[in-house]
Amino acid sequence: MKLSWKHARTPAAAAVVALAVALPVTSAGATAAEPSAPAPTAKTAKKDAAEKAAAKKNAAKKDAAAKVAGGGWNDYDCKPSKEHPRPVVLVHGTGGNAVDNWLGLAPYLKNRGYCVFSLDYGKYNGIPLIYGLGPIEKSAEQLAAFVEKVRGATGTGKVDIVGHSQGGMMPRYYLKFLDGADKVNALVGIAPSNHGTTLNGLTKLVDLIPPVGDAIEDLGPSLMQQKEGSDFIKRLNEGGDTVPGVKYTVIATKYDEVVTPYKTQFLEGPDVKNVVVQDLCPADISEHLMIALTDRVAWHETANALDPENATETTCLS
């Protein structure tokens, strides 16, 4: 999806910006292109060692995922109970993955009797370990396929979805445009990018310096799609935030530094509940990442949203 802000590239400026923005991705395991016939020097030996280390790290991630499955999450033999009749599908955020994003919340829900599943989506340009970078429309198709897999394995008609950041917003595309509403009972978005983000004003650089947007899109289309006012965000919210038949909960923190202003995360429509964790626990200092990774206030509200008939009060001691 080519966005309307795209301009002709300024090669030197784009290269500088791409390098600056790409540094975090490279440190996570992506490697530079190899020369065609490297000489057997100390430099190439060092590079070979680095590549072997990256491969070892990737293998360790796969082992970790296998251990997670063995611990009961992503267990395709799990059958939902009478108390919790729907499986829960966890959808990670931009740059996350099916394991790291849910090391806290997945066991929390599993220990409460839920069948819990998580997926990787949005792989882009072969970058390892980091997901959620591909076009959001394609990621929604991957979510649709995963929901079908979970429904088939568990024998259930509907699932509940819990997502963080892009993972709280992207399922709305699935619900609205890919016939997902008939297969989903509830969507819980933790710090979701529902109406895009200004990144505390940093996205204005795209308008002021067009090569910045070009460089960021090269890293992953979903990044610019989540910019406030993007073509994708306009289409997603055109005609209303919600679709009939699905219950929506948004759990936000006023200290969010990624999806800003934080109130843009909120939805409007029937069957919507918008929650700010500081309204439940004024001492809560979670920001964009921690609200999903470690915040038991957010986790308790998530459990309440999944089982509203048995909801209990959420406090700082939850």
Residue frames as qw, qx, qy, qz and C-alpha x, y, z in Angstrom:
[[0.000, 0.889, 0.459, 0.000, 0.00, 0.00, 0.00],
 [0.444, 0.212, 0.007, 0.870, 1.68, 3.21, -1.16],
 [0.164, -0.741, -0.486, 0.434, 0.75, 6.16, 0.99],
 [0.313, 0.885, 0.262, 0.223, 0.08, 9.63, -0.28],
 [0.308, -0.911, 0.184, 0.202, 3.02, 11.17, 1.58],
 [0.819, -0.059, 0.355, 0.447, 5.58, 9.33, -0.58],
 [0.208, 0.920, -0.175, -0.283, 8.04, 11.65, -2.30],
 [0.767, 0.524, -0.304, 0.210, 10.97, 11.15, -4.63],
 [0.821, -0.455, -0.106, 0.328, 13.93, 10.00, -2.58],
 [0.109, 0.905, -0.388, 0.138, 16.92, 12.08, -1.68],
 [0.884, 0.099, -0.442, 0.117, 19.45, 9.22, -1.65],
 [0.372, 0.337, -0.569, 0.651, 22.02, 10.61, 0.76],
 [0.383, -0.335, 0.343, -0.790, 19.48, 11.83, 3.30],
 [0.887, -0.123, -0.164, -0.413, 17.44, 8.65, 3.05],
 [0.765, 0.181, -0.562, 0.257, 20.51, 6.53, 3.63],
 [0.108, 0.337, -0.563, 0.747, 21.44, 8.46, 6.76],
 [0.605, -0.238, 0.206, -0.731, 17.92, 8.25, 8.17],
 [0.907, 0.018, -0.355, -0.227, 17.60, 4.57, 7.28],
 [0.565, 0.244, -0.648, 0.449, 20.82, 3.83, 9.11],
 [0.135, -0.301, 0.488, -0.808, 19.74, 5.75, 12.19],
 [0.745, -0.137, 0.088, -0.648, 16.31, 4.13, 12.34],
 [0.872, 0.150, -0.445, -0.135, 17.62, 0.65, 11.48],
 [0.151, 0.514, -0.730, 0.424, 20.13, 0.41, 14.31],
 [0.579, -0.226, 0.578, -0.529, 17.70, -1.16, 16.82],
 [0.922, 0.244, 0.001, -0.300, 16.56, -3.70, 14.22],
 [0.612, 0.544, -0.556, 0.140, 20.13, -4.61, 13.30],
 [0.111, -0.472, 0.732, -0.479, 21.04, -5.16, 16.93],
 [0.771, -0.075, 0.397, -0.492, 18.18, -7.64, 17.22],
 [0.728, -0.063, 0.673, 0.115, 19.72, -9.99, 14.69],
 [0.676, 0.722, 0.143, -0.030, 19.47, -8.63, 11.12],
 [0.629, -0.356, 0.361, 0.590, 22.76, -8.73, 9.23],
 [0.233, 0.724, -0.251, -0.599, 24.11, -6.59, 6.43],
 [0.872, 0.471, -0.038, -0.128, 24.40, -7.91, 2.88],
 [0.755, -0.379, 0.396, 0.360, 27.50, -10.05, 2.35],
 [0.177, 0.699, -0.483, -0.498, 30.14, -9.17, -0.24],
 [0.865, 0.338, -0.204, -0.310, 30.28, -11.49, -3.23],
 [0.889, 0.161, -0.353, 0.244, 33.61, -13.16, -2.51],
 [0.397, -0.883, 0.207, -0.141, 35.00, -12.21, 0.92],
 [0.503, 0.520, -0.629, 0.287, 38.67, -12.76, 1.50],
 [0.800, -0.388, -0.443, 0.118, 39.55, -15.03, 4.42],
 [0.213, 0.515, -0.353, 0.751, 40.66, -12.22, 6.69],
 [0.161, -0.157, -0.732, 0.643, 40.29, -11.56, 10.41],
 [0.342, 0.106, 0.084, -0.930, 37.44, -9.21, 9.54],
 [0.657, -0.001, -0.514, -0.551, 35.47, -11.89, 7.68],
 [0.459, -0.068, -0.849, 0.253, 36.21, -14.41, 10.43],
 [0.056, 0.128, 0.527, -0.838, 34.75, -11.99, 12.94],
 [0.525, 0.091, -0.171, -0.829, 31.70, -11.57, 10.73],
 [0.607, -0.014, -0.763, -0.221, 31.27, -15.34, 10.44],
 [0.258, -0.115, -0.794, 0.538, 31.40, -15.63, 14.21],
 [0.272, 0.132, 0.260, -0.917, 28.75, -12.92, 14.54],
 [0.616, 0.060, -0.442, -0.649, 26.49, -14.72, 12.07],
 [0.519, -0.063, -0.848, 0.087, 26.91, -17.99, 13.96],
 [0.050, -0.132, -0.633, 0.761, 26.02, -16.19, 17.18],
 [0.456, 0.112, -0.030, -0.883, 22.91, -14.75, 15.55],
 [0.639, 0.012, -0.670, -0.378, 21.90, -18.20, 14.30],
 [0.358, -0.090, -0.835, 0.407, 22.43, -19.61, 17.78],
 [0.177, 0.130, 0.395, -0.892, 20.25, -16.85, 19.23],
 [0.585, 0.074, -0.329, -0.738, 17.53, -17.62, 16.69],
 [0.585, -0.039, -0.808, -0.059, 17.67, -21.31, 17.60],
 [0.149, -0.101, -0.716, 0.674, 17.42, -20.40, 21.28],
 [0.408, 0.085, 0.083, -0.905, 14.27, -18.40, 20.52],
 [0.674, 0.015, -0.568, -0.472, 12.74, -21.43, 18.83],
 [0.447, -0.061, -0.836, 0.311, 13.66, -23.58, 21.80],
 [0.095, 0.083, 0.487, -0.864, 12.03, -21.02, 24.10],
 [0.576, 0.047, -0.206, -0.789, 8.86, -21.12, 22.02],
 [0.643, -0.021, -0.750, -0.152, 8.83, -24.91, 22.25],
 [0.258, -0.082, -0.760, 0.591, 9.20, -24.73, 26.01],
 [0.335, 0.048, 0.186, -0.923, 6.32, -22.26, 26.19],
 [0.686, 0.000, -0.465, -0.560, 4.11, -24.67, 24.27],
 [0.561, -0.031, -0.806, 0.184, 5.18, -27.46, 26.58],
 [0.067, -0.052, -0.598, 0.797, 4.16, -25.32, 29.53],
 [0.167, 0.534, 0.783, -0.272, 0.56, -25.17, 28.36],
 [0.290, 0.744, 0.070, -0.598, 0.33, -22.05, 26.19],
 [0.474, 0.501, -0.546, -0.475, -0.06, -22.80, 22.50],
 [0.288, -0.074, 0.948, -0.113, -1.24, -26.25, 23.54],
 [0.456, 0.091, -0.466, -0.753, -3.45, -27.42, 20.68],
 [0.391, -0.220, -0.894, -0.004, -4.81, -30.24, 22.82],
 [0.045, 0.155, 0.524, -0.836, -6.33, -27.70, 25.23],
 [0.150, -0.524, -0.733, -0.406, -10.12, -27.79, 25.34],
 [0.160, -0.393, 0.146, -0.894, -11.98, -24.74, 26.71],
 [0.088, -0.212, -0.870, 0.436, -13.82, -25.28, 29.98],
 [0.102, -0.728, -0.661, -0.151, -17.41, -24.49, 30.85],
 [0.310, -0.780, -0.208, 0.502, -16.15, -21.54, 32.93],
 [0.028, -0.676, 0.351, 0.648, -13.98, -20.21, 30.07],
 [0.771, 0.358, 0.523, -0.063, -15.60, -21.50, 26.89],
 [0.579, 0.813, -0.018, 0.058, -13.56, -19.51, 24.38],
 [0.786, -0.061, 0.016, 0.615, -9.84, -19.72, 23.61],
 [0.091, -0.937, 0.017, 0.337, -7.81, -16.53, 23.90],
 [0.743, 0.433, 0.135, 0.492, -5.64, -15.42, 20.97],
 [0.374, -0.773, 0.034, 0.511, -2.78, -13.09, 21.92],
 [0.602, 0.690, 0.183, 0.357, -1.54, -10.66, 19.23],
 [0.597, -0.382, -0.047, 0.704, 1.85, -9.02, 19.81],
 [0.116, 0.921, 0.075, -0.365, 2.83, -5.47, 18.91],
 [0.583, 0.780, -0.201, 0.107, 5.17, -3.98, 16.31],
 [0.232, 0.668, -0.644, 0.293, 8.65, -5.43, 16.73],
 [0.607, -0.358, 0.587, -0.399, 7.38, -8.12, 19.09],
 [0.408, 0.175, -0.857, -0.261, 6.89, -11.84, 18.73],
 [0.732, -0.326, -0.442, -0.403, 4.65, -14.63, 19.97],
 [0.729, -0.217, -0.532, 0.373, 6.89, -15.43, 22.93],
 [0.361, 0.048, -0.328, 0.872, 8.49, -12.31, 24.37],
 [0.245, -0.375, -0.128, -0.885, 5.37, -10.14, 24.32],
 [0.736, -0.377, -0.242, -0.508, 3.41, -12.60, 26.46],
 [0.501, 0.164, -0.759, 0.382, 5.82, -14.06, 29.00],
 [0.104, -0.027, 0.597, -0.795, 3.71, -12.49, 31.76],
 [0.583, 0.095, 0.087, -0.802, 0.12, -12.32, 30.54],
 [0.674, 0.128, -0.642, -0.343, -0.05, -15.75, 28.85],
 [0.382, -0.036, -0.862, 0.332, 0.76, -17.70, 32.05],
 [0.213, 0.048, 0.430, -0.876, -1.51, -15.33, 34.00],
 [0.676, 0.118, -0.140, -0.714, -4.47, -16.30, 31.82],
 [0.622, 0.134, -0.764, -0.105, -3.46, -19.94, 31.53],
 [0.174, 0.026, -0.811, 0.558, -3.36, -20.24, 35.33],
 [0.409, 0.148, 0.354, -0.828, -6.94, -18.94, 35.40],
 [0.591, 0.227, 0.756, -0.164, -8.15, -21.78, 33.23],
 [0.539, 0.712, -0.051, -0.447, -8.03, -20.31, 29.72],
 [0.807, 0.195, 0.386, 0.402, -6.75, -22.02, 26.59],
 [0.033, -0.891, 0.135, 0.433, -4.20, -19.48, 25.38],
 [0.773, 0.314, 0.356, 0.421, -2.60, -19.15, 21.95],
 [0.045, -0.843, 0.146, 0.515, -0.23, -16.64, 20.35],
 [0.785, 0.484, 0.284, 0.263, 1.08, -16.12, 16.83],
 [0.336, -0.408, 0.288, 0.798, 3.90, -14.43, 14.97],
 [0.479, 0.742, 0.461, 0.078, 2.70, -12.16, 12.16],
 [0.183, 0.981, -0.014, -0.060, 4.04, -9.48, 9.86],
 [0.700, -0.325, 0.353, 0.529, 7.50, -10.82, 9.08],
 [0.416, 0.901, 0.037, -0.114, 9.21, -8.46, 6.64],
 [0.410, 0.796, -0.441, 0.063, 12.32, -8.70, 4.46],
 [0.838, 0.091, -0.500, 0.199, 13.50, -11.81, 6.30],
 [0.069, -0.609, 0.484, -0.625, 14.32, -9.92, 9.50],
 [0.570, -0.154, -0.798, 0.118, 14.59, -12.57, 12.25],
 [0.324, -0.282, -0.685, 0.588, 12.94, -12.48, 15.67],
 [0.110, 0.340, 0.206, -0.911, 11.19, -9.15, 15.03],
 [0.136, 0.439, 0.829, 0.318, 7.65, -9.27, 13.65],
 [0.039, 0.803, 0.494, -0.331, 4.74, -6.93, 13.03],
 [0.181, -0.493, 0.272, 0.806, 6.60, -4.93, 10.37],
 [0.194, 0.199, 0.778, 0.564, 4.74, -6.07, 7.26],
 [0.280, -0.249, -0.289, -0.881, 1.65, -4.42, 5.74],
 [0.362, -0.042, 0.645, -0.671, -1.14, -4.49, 8.30],
 [0.769, 0.207, -0.113, -0.593, -3.67, -5.79, 5.77],
 [0.668, 0.283, -0.687, -0.032, -1.49, -8.87, 5.21],
 [0.046, 0.209, -0.801, 0.560, -0.97, -9.29, 8.95],
 [0.602, 0.031, 0.323, -0.729, -4.75, -9.31, 9.41],
 [0.812, 0.239, -0.406, -0.345, -4.97, -12.13, 6.88],
 [0.434, 0.264, -0.809, 0.296, -2.42, -14.09, 8.92],
 [0.281, -0.100, 0.622, -0.724, -4.48, -13.48, 12.05],
 [0.761, 0.122, -0.048, -0.635, -7.60, -14.72, 10.24],
 [0.733, 0.246, -0.630, -0.078, -5.82, -17.96, 9.31],
 [0.191, 0.223, -0.795, 0.530, -4.54, -18.40, 12.87],
 [0.518, -0.055, 0.381, -0.764, -8.01, -17.90, 14.34],
 [0.839, 0.159, -0.294, -0.429, -9.30, -20.63, 12.03],
 [0.546, 0.273, -0.761, 0.221, -6.51, -22.92, 13.22],
 [0.086, -0.153, 0.692, -0.700, -7.39, -22.26, 16.87],
 [0.681, 0.038, 0.128, -0.720, -11.12, -22.68, 16.30],
 [0.800, 0.210, -0.506, -0.246, -10.51, -25.96, 14.53],
 [0.410, 0.242, -0.792, 0.383, -8.21, -27.30, 17.24],
 [0.120, -0.033, 0.654, -0.746, -10.45, -26.30, 20.13],
 [0.071, -0.425, -0.878, -0.209, -13.80, -27.00, 18.50],
 [0.028, -0.598, -0.449, 0.664, -15.15, -23.55, 19.36],
 [0.366, 0.763, 0.481, 0.229, -17.22, -21.14, 17.33],
 [0.092, 0.944, -0.035, 0.314, -15.66, -17.94, 18.62],
 [0.680, -0.038, -0.335, 0.651, -12.42, -16.74, 20.18],
 [0.214, -0.958, -0.100, 0.161, -11.47, -13.76, 22.30],
 [0.662, 0.474, -0.078, 0.575, -8.54, -11.63, 21.13],
 [0.427, -0.855, -0.016, 0.293, -6.12, -9.70, 23.35],
 [0.698, 0.476, 0.065, 0.531, -3.57, -7.52, 21.58],
 [0.439, -0.673, -0.046, 0.594, -0.85, -5.05, 22.48],
 [0.097, -0.537, 0.314, 0.777, -0.12, -1.87, 20.50],
 [0.373, 0.260, -0.582, -0.675, -0.50, -2.73, 16.77],
 [0.199, -0.086, -0.976, -0.035, -1.82, -6.08, 17.99],
 [0.126, 0.461, 0.671, -0.566, -4.74, -4.31, 19.66],
 [0.336, 0.566, -0.054, -0.751, -5.55, -2.32, 16.53],
 [0.163, 0.288, -0.794, -0.510, -4.80, -4.72, 13.66],
 [0.127, 0.255, 0.956, -0.070, -7.56, -7.21, 14.66],
 [0.329, 0.588, 0.343, -0.655, -10.08, -4.45, 13.99],
 [0.320, 0.456, -0.544, -0.628, -9.16, -4.71, 10.31],
 [0.089, 0.002, -0.991, -0.097, -9.84, -8.45, 10.52],
 [0.191, 0.442, 0.741, -0.468, -13.20, -7.79, 12.19],
 [0.309, 0.641, 0.118, -0.692, -14.26, -5.08, 9.75],
 [0.441, 0.607, -0.418, -0.513, -12.94, -6.25, 6.38],
 [0.288, 0.310, -0.896, -0.133, -12.20, -10.00, 6.64],
 [0.733, -0.284, -0.429, -0.445, -15.45, -11.30, 8.14],
 [0.367, 0.162, -0.771, 0.495, -13.89, -11.75, 11.56],
 [0.380, -0.291, 0.277, -0.833, -16.82, -10.36, 13.55],
 [0.863, -0.134, -0.234, -0.428, -18.71, -13.67, 13.37],
 [0.847, 0.065, -0.473, 0.235, -15.73, -15.49, 14.88],
 [0.334, 0.193, -0.473, 0.792, -14.74, -13.12, 17.70],
 [0.380, -0.708, -0.592, 0.059, -16.61, -12.46, 20.92],
 [0.302, -0.933, -0.049, 0.189, -14.38, -9.78, 22.43],
 [0.636, 0.499, -0.136, 0.573, -11.34, -7.69, 21.53],
 [0.516, -0.811, -0.065, 0.269, -9.14, -6.34, 24.32],
 [0.568, 0.654, -0.103, 0.489, -6.60, -3.76, 23.19],
 [0.621, -0.643, -0.087, 0.440, -3.72, -2.94, 25.54],
 [0.178, -0.669, 0.236, 0.682, -2.23, 0.42, 24.48],
 [0.619, 0.400, 0.609, 0.292, -3.61, -0.04, 20.94],
 [0.155, -0.260, 0.276, 0.912, -2.80, 2.32, 18.06],
 [0.349, 0.563, 0.744, -0.094, -6.47, 2.63, 17.13],
 [0.305, 0.922, 0.226, -0.070, -6.33, 6.14, 15.69],
 [0.641, 0.570, -0.146, 0.493, -2.63, 6.27, 14.89],
 [0.627, -0.601, -0.158, 0.470, 0.12, 8.02, 16.78],
 [0.219, 0.958, -0.111, 0.146, 2.04, 11.28, 16.72],
 [0.815, -0.011, -0.278, 0.509, 4.97, 9.76, 18.67],
 [0.375, -0.725, -0.202, 0.541, 4.91, 12.90, 20.81],
 [0.224, 0.899, -0.052, -0.373, 5.18, 15.01, 17.67],
 [0.393, -0.444, 0.663, 0.457, 8.05, 13.10, 16.03],
 [0.558, 0.396, 0.696, 0.218, 5.89, 11.95, 13.12],
 [0.249, 0.922, 0.105, -0.277, 5.84, 15.55, 11.91],
 [0.301, -0.565, 0.589, 0.493, 9.37, 14.88, 10.64],
 [0.509, 0.271, 0.766, 0.285, 7.78, 12.83, 7.88],
 [0.302, 0.873, 0.384, 0.010, 5.96, 15.91, 6.62],
 [0.100, -0.934, 0.214, 0.268, 8.97, 18.17, 7.03],
 [0.058, -0.581, 0.760, 0.286, 11.59, 15.75, 5.67],
 [0.864, 0.216, -0.107, -0.443, 9.99, 13.30, 3.20],
 [0.564, 0.396, -0.723, 0.053, 13.03, 10.96, 3.03],
 [0.261, -0.272, 0.757, -0.534, 12.39, 10.11, 6.67],
 [0.782, 0.143, 0.296, -0.529, 9.10, 8.50, 5.69],
 [0.751, 0.464, -0.432, -0.183, 10.75, 6.69, 2.79],
 [0.236, 0.441, -0.814, 0.296, 13.42, 5.24, 5.07],
 [0.453, -0.125, 0.670, -0.575, 10.91, 4.17, 7.73],
 [0.846, 0.263, 0.047, -0.462, 8.67, 2.47, 5.17],
 [0.591, 0.482, -0.647, -0.020, 11.68, 0.53, 3.91],
 [0.069, -0.306, 0.841, -0.441, 12.11, -0.86, 7.43],
 [0.055, 0.308, 0.941, -0.132, 8.48, -1.96, 7.60],
 [0.132, -0.424, -0.472, -0.761, 5.24, -0.68, 6.02],
 [0.451, -0.647, -0.614, 0.005, 3.29, -1.05, 9.26],
 [0.411, -0.320, -0.273, 0.809, 5.35, 1.70, 10.87],
 [0.042, 0.027, -0.179, -0.983, 4.06, 4.46, 8.61],
 [0.358, -0.415, -0.702, -0.454, 0.59, 2.90, 8.47],
 [0.467, -0.585, -0.594, 0.295, 0.29, 3.63, 12.19],
 [0.207, -0.007, -0.061, 0.976, 1.07, 7.32, 11.74],
 [0.199, 0.601, 0.529, -0.565, -1.83, 9.56, 12.73],
 [0.399, 0.690, -0.032, -0.602, -3.75, 10.50, 9.58],
 [0.150, -0.269, 0.844, 0.438, -2.33, 7.72, 7.39],
 [0.547, 0.074, -0.494, -0.672, -4.48, 6.31, 4.61],
 [0.446, -0.102, -0.888, 0.049, -4.70, 3.04, 6.52],
 [0.064, -0.247, -0.661, 0.705, -5.92, 4.66, 9.75],
 [0.374, 0.186, -0.045, -0.907, -8.49, 6.72, 7.84],
 [0.575, 0.016, -0.665, -0.476, -9.89, 3.65, 6.13],
 [0.335, -0.113, -0.886, 0.301, -9.93, 1.59, 9.33],
 [0.015, -0.344, -0.594, 0.727, -12.01, 4.15, 11.23],
 [0.275, 0.010, -0.346, -0.897, -14.22, 5.37, 8.41],
 [0.603, -0.264, -0.541, -0.524, -17.85, 4.72, 9.23],
 [0.725, -0.588, 0.075, -0.352, -17.25, 4.03, 12.91],
 [0.076, -0.632, 0.748, -0.187, -14.76, 2.41, 15.24],
 [0.431, -0.124, 0.855, -0.261, -16.65, -0.80, 15.95],
 [0.434, -0.006, -0.711, -0.553, -18.66, -3.53, 14.27],
 [0.734, -0.313, 0.070, -0.598, -21.83, -5.11, 15.69],
 [0.957, -0.092, -0.248, -0.116, -21.59, -8.23, 17.80],
 [0.706, 0.167, -0.418, 0.547, -18.11, -7.72, 19.26],
 [0.482, -0.859, -0.145, 0.095, -17.33, -6.40, 22.75],
 [0.544, 0.588, -0.208, 0.562, -14.42, -3.96, 22.89],
 [0.577, -0.782, -0.079, 0.222, -12.14, -3.01, 25.77],
 [0.497, 0.669, -0.232, 0.502, -9.24, -0.56, 25.58],
 [0.699, -0.643, -0.120, 0.288, -6.72, -0.48, 28.43],
 [0.451, 0.727, -0.089, 0.509, -4.42, 2.55, 28.29],
 [0.593, -0.489, -0.244, 0.591, -1.81, 4.32, 30.39],
 [0.112, 0.987, 0.102, -0.050, -1.46, 8.07, 30.51],
 [0.372, -0.725, 0.462, 0.350, 2.32, 7.58, 30.49],
 [0.808, 0.339, 0.420, 0.237, 2.30, 6.00, 27.03],
 [0.142, -0.714, 0.313, 0.610, 5.18, 7.50, 25.05],
 [0.272, -0.053, 0.806, 0.524, 4.62, 5.50, 21.83],
 [0.005, 0.571, 0.714, 0.406, 0.90, 5.77, 21.01],
 [0.156, -0.436, -0.324, 0.825, 0.25, 9.45, 21.66],
 [0.335, -0.400, 0.456, -0.721, -1.83, 11.23, 22.70],
 [0.074, -0.037, 0.981, -0.177, -2.93, 8.26, 24.79],
 [0.488, 0.361, 0.500, -0.618, -6.62, 9.10, 24.44],
 [0.510, 0.437, -0.458, -0.581, -6.40, 8.37, 20.70],
 [0.068, 0.126, -0.990, 0.002, -6.35, 4.73, 21.74],
 [0.387, 0.246, 0.662, -0.592, -9.97, 4.95, 22.90],
 [0.002, 0.244, 0.816, 0.525, -12.86, 3.68, 20.81],
 [0.410, 0.136, 0.238, -0.870, -16.38, 4.99, 20.41],
 [0.535, -0.003, -0.660, -0.527, -19.44, 2.87, 19.87],
 [0.830, -0.354, 0.008, -0.430, -21.72, 0.32, 21.53],
 [0.974, -0.190, -0.042, 0.115, -20.18, -2.39, 23.72],
 [0.538, 0.542, -0.309, 0.568, -17.04, -0.32, 24.32],
 [0.616, -0.769, -0.101, 0.141, -15.20, 0.12, 27.61],
 [0.474, 0.665, -0.279, 0.505, -12.22, 2.48, 27.77],
 [0.749, -0.625, -0.140, 0.170, -9.96, 2.12, 30.82],
 [0.279, 0.764, -0.414, 0.409, -6.98, 4.14, 32.07],
 [0.739, -0.142, -0.591, 0.292, -4.92, 2.12, 34.53],
 [0.210, 0.159, -0.409, 0.874, -4.16, 5.21, 36.63],
 [0.523, -0.358, -0.098, -0.767, -7.90, 5.61, 37.29],
 [0.888, -0.265, -0.350, -0.137, -7.77, 2.20, 38.96],
 [0.786, -0.395, -0.109, 0.464, -4.34, 2.59, 40.59],
 [0.111, 0.992, -0.053, 0.010, -2.98, 6.16, 40.76],
 [0.464, -0.694, 0.504, 0.222, 0.47, 4.79, 41.62],
 [0.838, 0.255, 0.426, 0.224, 0.71, 2.83, 38.36],
 [0.039, -0.786, 0.322, 0.526, 3.65, 4.17, 36.33],
 [0.674, 0.130, 0.657, 0.311, 3.58, 1.71, 33.42],
 [0.207, 0.569, -0.307, -0.734, 4.36, 3.08, 29.99],
 [0.693, 0.368, -0.312, -0.535, 3.76, 1.57, 26.54],
 [0.533, 0.275, -0.800, -0.018, 5.76, -1.64, 26.95],
 [0.024, 0.127, -0.837, 0.532, 5.35, -2.34, 30.64],
 [0.605, 0.032, 0.221, -0.764, 1.56, -2.10, 30.55],
 [0.872, 0.182, -0.315, -0.327, 1.54, -5.35, 28.57],
 [0.583, 0.356, -0.692, 0.234, 4.67, -7.00, 29.94],
 [0.348, 0.023, -0.742, 0.573, 4.37, -6.57, 33.72],
 [0.270, -0.199, 0.193, -0.922, 1.31, -4.54, 34.72],
 [0.062, -0.238, -0.957, 0.154, -1.02, -6.69, 36.85],
 [0.295, 0.460, 0.342, -0.765, -3.60, -3.89, 36.90],
 [0.455, 0.401, -0.441, -0.661, -3.86, -4.20, 33.10],
 [0.234, 0.076, -0.962, -0.120, -3.84, -8.00, 33.34],
 [0.134, 0.310, 0.803, -0.492, -6.67, -7.99, 35.89],
 [0.422, 0.496, 0.085, -0.754, -8.73, -5.69, 33.68],
 [0.362, 0.299, -0.744, -0.475, -8.02, -8.02, 30.78],
 [0.088, -0.119, -0.979, 0.141, -9.37, -10.97, 32.80],
 [0.268, 0.436, 0.521, -0.683, -12.43, -8.90, 33.73],
 [0.428, 0.455, -0.284, -0.728, -13.05, -8.10, 30.06],
 [0.314, 0.170, -0.891, -0.282, -12.81, -11.78, 29.12],
 [0.346, -0.369, -0.860, 0.070, -15.23, -12.83, 31.87],
 [0.128, -0.388, 0.071, -0.910, -17.35, -9.78, 32.76],
 [0.699, -0.469, -0.368, -0.395, -19.96, -11.84, 34.63],
 [0.826, -0.424, -0.255, 0.270, -17.33, -12.76, 37.21],
 [0.369, 0.628, -0.182, 0.661, -15.38, -9.51, 37.18],
 [0.593, -0.619, -0.353, 0.376, -13.84, -8.30, 40.42],
 [0.042, -0.995, 0.019, 0.089, -12.59, -4.89, 41.47],
 [0.755, 0.357, -0.114, 0.539, -9.22, -3.89, 40.06],
 [0.355, -0.932, 0.063, 0.044, -6.87, -2.12, 42.49],
 [0.166, 0.800, -0.570, 0.084, -3.17, -1.52, 42.98],
 [0.445, -0.379, 0.789, -0.188, -3.08, -4.90, 44.75],
 [0.879, 0.306, 0.047, -0.363, -4.67, -6.86, 41.90]]
